Amino acid sequence: MKTTSLALLLPLSSLAVPVPGGHDLSASCILAVSNGEVVTSSHLSSLSDCKAASSLRKEQIYAQDVHLENPDLWQNFTASWTVPPLPSNHAGQVDYHWSGFKSGEPEMGYPVLQPVLQYGQTGRAKWQVQSWYVWGDGGKAVTGPAVAAEEGDAVDTYMTLSDDGVWTVYARNGRTGEESVLTIERDALGCDCDFEWAMLVHETIMDAKGYCDEYPAGSSGIEYTNVYLDGATVAWEERVQKTDCEQAVNVDGEKVAFTWKN
């Protein structure tokens, strides 16, 4: 199957691309692979000289999240959610909602595996679902296909590590049946890392103030269900870093809700 660089898929004027869980990256430092293709170290050899690009964006922050460390390392993560309404104001913002495994710390820039619901990616004023591996500080990313999504679509996701050291990041739009699957060997991550942190995150790239109408419309927020780590519910650590829109986090067993007011 063919492996391509997003540099081939983006306008020539694109100097940098936003990525979830990281920094802006040069388009040539993001590889897009097909469903079913196993990413090996040879795929990433072309990214050996990549670095994080200078940000052309607004404030990028984990506005709301939950996270939990497992010193024995995580291996499986399931989560489902329903696509919220589009924002009422499209002002060039990017809005990410994802479950993820992080290495090092639950912070921006560290390596992360993540199925992502994304709005505004590369300027598109619509929802998409896409599986990612991002190492922001390392300046590289790999993605599965971007799958179109609409308000009300049910999205099911999982991440799992096989016995032979291969990670699968999976996302499916239940309405269309389309899938975004990223399969990557642990040795291909480039960071010699494992994943001790699990996260659910609402991540935004937008103005630091006056942004509430750039969130998904309505005050119902987004709720993750079927949230299980290695087959069990967990006691998440909650964090809210933006409060202008009355952002809040609520954990109830296998459900995690992020709410706000526009």
Steps between C-alpha positions, in 0.01 A plus 500: 500500500612853427644731764475873433608821665233755585721746319361344182143548618518861621535831312857595420453812712448289813801559722374318807219269600334480845520162666315371807709455810798675352613814322464622146702273271631552151270322257793293373545359851155338512454162332155377399462122466221273384282284722669165550852619425745428781731794565861392553819688573571527129185708453632763741854515366399796283400690815835469674583869453158631597447748782198680640405792274464857621139538603279712276200426721321645797505360853527119495396344829341200667193695606341204679641156565521198724819297536639209694846348535570126503867424579442148364398656164165503321416259218129540421259795491142519372281809473189602307336837445239684295608779265378836637357789294729716292618824660276798427807710416775381270795729571788282388500299822590133538306289748620151599331233712703185562587203712871431515801324642781742592865428576693701757245753626133586427611820328535651153787381286558156652441190280133404475283240328146629449176455306380858448178683418621820336343823377686757291793274417691663210226763487206267442182624670367150558543200725739216421617191684865401465749273675833663584845438643657834591836582653481878506837565661651249258346680204319206340159342464331210323130481420241260376238625252275792593135386516211745457262541793184695575306609804339200669736239356609230745877452513657187648872484571764280653875472538679174566851355510553154350728235647750562221530872578265659247264782598158539339312830522144452374203730440171425324207718396199284584270676252721454194706201608817682395812431705828673573759243607861570586718194558854579612783290639627608841852517356373746237388760754848652492498586869584161659198560719210325665174654610442544872239777471141464379299811415168634375546852370319803360784684329458835328692735272326837514515845655577503872193718569158549341494152351186342649304504172793318337421192711239252371160669522268435793584436862478122504873461429630156413467174693730201469343163578630144509821638650712208613874473561634146480140383543413702811362837605749725679518794739606780267684814602300799371644823363340818363739762360246734337202636693365793294215285362422327831693193391460200727583130521272230638604137551241230566633146470548417132381847398701822480334828401655832401251786514504873419269791425515701179 
